[in-house]
Amino acid sequence: MSMEYSNYNKPKRPKKPMTEQQALLKLTTLCTQAEHCSQEMLDKMKKWELSEEAIARNMEFLTQKKFVDDERFARFFINDKIKYNKWGRRKVEQALWMKHIPKEISDPIFEEIEDGLYMETLLPLMKSKYKTIKAKNDYERSMKLIRFAMGRGFSIDLIHKCIDKMGMEAEDEDFEEEQF
């Protein structure tokens, strides 16, 4: 019986080790395509089994030439996660912590963000979620909303403000319906 190989069980050829210059070229190409933090670059070089000296030289080059800048990365990361992923501060902080971005870098960036942006992000999310929640009473519905918003990384104070605002808007709608 002949042995045929599919792509899944084909024997793998041993990879040739990557040189320092090849790694640097690959890293600079990656950095020109998207923002990356220094930890991502370190992880890639370790995966490629570069020596500690080569890793240090490449990291020095990448930071000196501004291919890698953790502050710039954090600024873009925070902005994108809040605006596009609809995350709250706590979830973004957790993601930055996992990427080894120091709080000394991220905290000043968070301080620049106005509370209104978090409110603008959370309120439509909660209104949308409110429509889909099945609950026996208002208390259960509120708890589900709170858990949902906390899972997104928003603070309990902001969540309560949004719930209060939703309640006031609902009362205003009821009042307008009664007038007509």
Secondary structure, DSSP 8 states (H G I E B T S, - for coil): ------TTT----------HHHHHHHHHHHHHHS---HHHHHHHHHHTT--HHHHHHHHHHHHHTTS--HHHHHHHHHHHHHHTS---HHHHHHHHHHTT--HHHHHHHHHHS-HHHHHHHHHHHHHHHHHH---SSHHHHHHHHHHHHHHTT--HHHHHHHHHHHHHHHHHHHHHHHH-
